[in-house]
Amino acid sequence: MSEPVLKVENLVKYFPVRSGLLHKIVAHVKAVDKVSFDVQKGEIFGLIGESGSGKSTVAKTIVQIYNPTSGMIYFKGQNLSKLTKQTIGRFRREVQMVFQDPKSSLNPRRSVMSILEDPLIIHGIGKSRVERKRIIHTLLGQVEMPSRYMYKYPSALSGGERQRIAIARALAVNPSFLVLDEPTSALDVSVQAKLINLFLRLKKELALSYLFITHNLSLVRTIAARAGVMYLGKIYELGTMEMLFSHPVHPYTKTLIAATPVVSKEEERVKPREMSKEGEIPSPVNPPSGCAFHPRCSIAESRCSQELPSPVKVGPGHLVWCHRAEELAVRAEELVVLE
């Protein structure tokens, strides 16, 4: 396998909690806690999990909105912690992010042309306004919008149209990697489908790689090749989409898949029946000891509350962070044979 375009090693991001008149640090929000994964060139890699699992914090740390507390992020072999003022500009041209809510990520006081022209000016693309206008015309065509929209304001656009403008803004500097943070969750299902087709077309035409963040398992199943399942700042299962859906091992992965709506009898037949105990995701300020999922796990043992699970390889490229991973993997294989 070739060198990955993005490699994340033991990424940690804690946010301080301050209190009192002196604003002393009294605790930390452990948003991301030793997360590791990689994305190959031309691949769509998914991060899946409930709200509050740390997915968006991983994304914002990768694009350098947040500085990591510890751990390493490599992009095309370059350690991002060693970026200088000269190299940070090149990195930000290579890696762009599309946010969840286009209504809040686009300036309502700026026209579409102004929004798309800003990154061109900042990165020195286009020698004149005429040339930049030509580039903006091309960008709007890439996201399937008429050029007349460059004179409109975000308030005059629908949710899907605003997200297309956000995508065009990300494409303005000719990136090779896009971080997509729940890019369709605020949109209608029909609009979601159109945007997913747009992402797939752009990936092929522009040779892009994606980190696709979502809580929608049905969606990520149709678009991603591999994925990591996050819970309370950690990845608990990582593998191909085929393995995660046909041989889910971790109880949390099974819970997510069991809660996913199905549209056919075939999907219903292979759907796991296991569900976690009722309860909310714990606070990242004071996460449970041992395996963070153990208070909601129906098969937890005494060691689950005391010891952090180590990664167990249960198949090619299939890793599970669970004390009972090997036992559960065998059970998953037996169920497939019976079916």
C-alpha positions in Angstrom: 0.0 0.0 0.0 1.3 3.5 -0.9 2.0 6.2 1.6 -1.3 7.7 2.9 -2.1 11.2 2.0 -3.2 11.9 5.6 -2.0 10.1 8.7 -3.2 10.8 12.2 -1.2 9.2 15.1 -2.5 9.3 18.8 -4.2 12.6 18.3 -5.3 14.3 21.5 -7.3 17.5 21.9 -8.3 18.7 25.4 -10.0 21.9 26.1 -9.5 23.6 29.5 -12.4 24.2 31.9 -11.8 27.4 33.9 -13.6 28.6 37.0 -13.4 31.3 39.6 -12.3 34.9 39.5 -8.7 33.9 38.5 -10.1 31.6 35.7 -8.0 28.7 37.0 -8.1 25.5 35.1 -10.2 23.0 37.1 -10.7 20.3 34.5 -10.4 19.4 30.8 -12.9 18.5 28.2 -11.3 15.4 26.6 -12.8 15.9 23.2 -10.3 13.7 21.3 -8.2 11.1 23.1 -5.5 9.1 21.2 -7.2 8.8 17.8 -5.3 7.1 15.0 -6.2 6.5 11.3 -5.0 7.2 7.8 -6.6 8.2 4.5 -5.2 6.9 1.2 -4.9 9.0 -1.9 -8.2 9.1 -3.7 -10.0 7.4 -0.8 -13.2 8.5 1.0 -12.6 7.7 4.7 -15.6 8.1 7.1 -15.7 9.0 10.8 -19.0 7.8 12.4 -20.5 8.4 15.8 -23.1 10.1 17.9 -23.1 13.9 18.5 -20.5 14.6 21.1 -18.2 11.8 20.1 -15.4 14.2 18.9 -15.7 13.8 15.1 -15.8 17.6 14.4 -12.9 18.3 16.8 -10.8 15.8 14.9 -11.7 17.6 11.6 -10.9 21.1 13.0 -7.6 19.9 14.4 -6.6 18.4 11.1 -7.2 21.7 9.2 -5.4 23.6 12.0 -8.4 25.5 13.4 -7.4 23.9 16.7 -3.8 23.0 17.7 -3.5 19.5 19.0 -2.8 18.9 22.7 -0.5 16.0 21.6 -0.1 13.5 18.8 1.0 13.8 15.2 -0.8 14.7 12.0 1.0 14.0 8.7 -0.2 15.3 5.4 1.7 13.9 2.3 4.5 12.9 4.7 4.8 16.4 6.3 4.5 16.8 10.0 1.9 19.6 10.5 3.3 20.6 13.8 6.4 21.8 12.0 4.6 24.1 9.5 6.1 27.6 9.2 4.5 30.8 8.1 5.6 30.0 4.6 4.4 26.4 4.5 1.1 26.9 6.3 -0.2 28.8 3.2 0.6 25.8 0.9 -1.0 23.4 3.4 -4.2 25.5 3.5 -4.4 25.5 -0.3 -4.1 21.7 -0.3 -6.6 21.0 2.5 -10.0 22.7 2.7 -13.1 22.1 4.9 -16.8 22.2 4.2 -18.8 22.8 7.4 -22.1 21.4 8.5 -24.3 24.5 8.4 -23.8 26.7 5.3 -26.0 29.4 6.7 -23.6 30.1 9.5 -20.4 29.4 7.5 -21.2 32.0 4.8 -21.1 35.7 5.5 -24.7 37.0 4.9 -23.4 40.5 4.2 -21.2 39.4 1.2 -22.4 38.4 -2.2 -21.5 35.0 -3.7 -18.9 36.7 -5.9 -17.3 38.3 -2.9 -17.3 35.1 -0.9 -15.7 33.1 -3.7 -13.2 35.9 -4.6 -11.7 36.2 -1.1 -9.7 32.9 -1.2 -8.5 33.8 -4.7 -7.2 37.1 -3.4 -5.7 35.7 -0.2 -3.8 32.9 -2.1 -2.8 35.1 -5.1 -4.9 33.3 -7.7 -6.0 35.4 -10.6 -4.0 38.5 -11.5 -7.0 40.8 -12.1 -10.7 41.0 -11.1 -11.7 40.0 -14.7 -9.6 36.8 -14.4 -11.0 36.1 -10.9 -14.5 36.5 -12.2 -13.8 34.0 -14.9 -12.5 31.5 -12.2 -15.7 32.1 -10.2 -17.8 31.4 -13.3 -15.9 28.1 -13.6 -16.4 27.3 -9.9 -20.1 27.8 -10.1 -20.2 25.5 -13.1 -18.4 22.8 -11.1 -21.0 22.8 -8.4 -23.8 22.9 -11.0 -25.0 26.5 -10.4 -25.7 29.2 -13.0 -23.2 32.0 -13.2 -25.9 34.6 -12.4 -25.8 33.4 -8.8 -22.6 35.2 -8.2 -24.6 38.4 -7.7 -26.9 36.9 -5.1 -26.5 36.9 -1.3 -26.7 33.8 0.9 -30.1 34.9 2.3 -31.6 34.5 -1.3 -30.4 30.9 -1.6 -31.9 27.6 -0.4 -30.0 25.4 2.0 -28.7 23.2 -0.8 -27.6 26.2 -2.9 -25.7 27.7 0.1 -23.9 24.4 0.6 -22.9 24.3 -3.1 -21.4 27.8 -2.6 -19.5 26.5 0.4 -18.2 23.7 -1.7 -17.2 26.1 -4.5 -15.4 28.2 -1.9 -13.4 25.1 -0.8 -12.6 24.3 -4.4 -11.4 27.8 -5.2 -7.8 27.2 -4.2 -7.5 23.8 -6.1 -7.2 21.5 -3.0 -6.4 17.9 -3.1 -8.1 16.9 0.2 -11.5 17.9 1.5 -12.7 17.6 5.1 -16.5 17.2 5.0 -18.0 17.8 8.4 -21.7 16.6 8.2 -22.1 18.4 4.9 -25.6 17.1 4.2 -27.1 16.7 7.7 -29.0 20.1 7.6 -30.6 19.4 4.2 -33.6 17.5 2.9 -33.1 13.9 1.8 -33.5 14.7 -1.9 -31.0 17.5 -1.7 -28.6 15.2 0.2 -28.7 12.7 -2.6 -27.8 15.4 -5.2 -24.9 16.7 -3.1 -23.5 13.1 -2.6 -23.6 12.7 -6.4 -21.8 16.0 -6.7 -19.1 14.9 -4.2 -18.5 11.7 -6.1 -18.3 13.5 -9.4 -15.9 16.1 -8.1 -13.7 13.4 -6.5 -13.4 11.7 -9.8 -12.9 14.8 -11.9 -10.5 16.6 -9.6 -8.7 13.6 -8.1 -9.8 14.5 -4.5 -9.5 12.6 -1.3 -12.2 13.0 1.4 -12.5 12.7 5.2 -16.3 12.4 5.5 -17.7 13.0 9.0 -21.3 11.9 9.7 -23.7 10.2 12.1 -25.7 8.8 9.2 -24.5 5.2 8.7 -26.7 4.6 5.6 -25.1 7.6 4.0 -21.5 6.8 4.8 -22.1 3.2 3.6 -22.8 4.4 0.1 -19.9 6.9 -0.2 -16.9 5.7 1.9 -14.5 2.8 1.4 -13.4 2.6 5.1 -14.5 4.2 8.3 -13.7 4.6 12.0 -16.4 4.4 14.6 -15.9 7.0 17.4 -17.4 7.2 20.9 -16.4 9.8 23.5 -13.2 10.9 21.8 -11.9 7.5 20.8 -12.1 5.1 17.8 -13.6 1.8 18.9 -13.8 0.0 15.5 -12.0 0.6 12.2 -12.3 -1.2 8.9 -13.9 -1.4 5.5 -17.5 -0.5 5.1 -18.2 -4.0 4.0 -16.7 -5.5 7.1 -18.3 -2.9 9.5 -21.8 -3.7 8.1 -21.5 -7.5 7.4 -19.2 -8.4 10.4 -19.6 -5.6 13.1 -17.8 -6.6 16.2 -17.8 -3.9 18.8 -21.1 -3.6 20.7 -21.3 0.1 20.0 -21.0 -0.4 16.2 -23.7 -3.0 16.4 -25.9 -0.5 18.3 -25.4 2.1 15.7 -26.2 -0.3 12.8 -29.2 -1.7 14.7 -30.6 1.8 15.0 -30.2 2.5 11.3 -33.4 2.4 9.2 -33.5 -0.2 6.5 -35.4 -0.2 3.2 -35.2 -3.9 2.2 -35.7 -7.4 3.6 -32.1 -8.2 2.8 -30.9 -5.3 5.0 -33.3 -6.3 7.8 -32.0 -9.9 7.7 -28.3 -9.0 8.3 -29.1 -6.1 10.7 -27.7 -6.8 14.2 -30.2 -7.3 17.0 -28.0 -6.1 19.8 -28.8 -2.7 21.4 -26.9 -0.9 24.1 -28.5 -0.1 27.5 -30.5 3.1 27.6 -28.6 6.3 28.5 -26.8 9.3 27.2 -23.2 9.6 26.0 -21.2 10.5 29.2 -19.5 13.8 29.7 -16.1 14.2 28.2 -15.1 16.2 31.2 -15.3 13.1 33.4 -15.4 10.1 31.1 -15.9 6.6 32.6 -12.8 4.6 33.6 -11.7 1.7 31.4 -13.7 1.3 28.3 -15.9 4.5 28.0 -18.7 2.5 26.6 -19.0 0.0 29.4 -21.9 1.8 31.3 -24.1 1.3 28.2 -22.7 -2.1 27.1 -24.9 -5.1 27.7 -22.0 -7.6 27.7 -19.5 -5.6 29.8 -17.3 -7.5 32.3 -15.6 -6.2 35.4 -12.3 -5.5 33.6 -14.2 -3.3 31.1 -14.6 -0.7 33.9 -11.0 -0.9 35.0 -8.8 -1.4 31.9 -8.5 0.5 28.6 -8.9 -2.1 25.8 -6.1 -2.5 23.3 -6.7 -2.7 19.6 -7.3 -6.3 18.3 -7.0 -7.2 14.7 -9.9 -9.4 13.8 -9.4 -9.3 10.0 -7.5 -7.6 7.2 -7.4 -3.9 8.2 -10.2 -4.5 10.7 -9.3 -3.3 14.2 -11.5 -3.4 17.3 -10.9 -1.8 20.7 -12.7 -4.3 23.0 -11.7 -6.8 25.7 -14.0 -9.4 24.1 -13.1 -8.6 20.5 -11.8 -12.0 19.5 -14.8 -13.8 21.0 -17.3 -11.4 19.4 -15.5 -11.7 16.0 -15.9 -15.5 16.1 -19.5 -15.1 17.0 -20.0 -12.7 14.0 -18.4 -15.2 11.6 -20.7 -18.0 13.0 -23.8 -15.9 12.5 -22.8 -15.2 8.8 -22.3 -18.9 8.2 -25.7 -19.7 9.7 -27.4 -17.1 7.5 
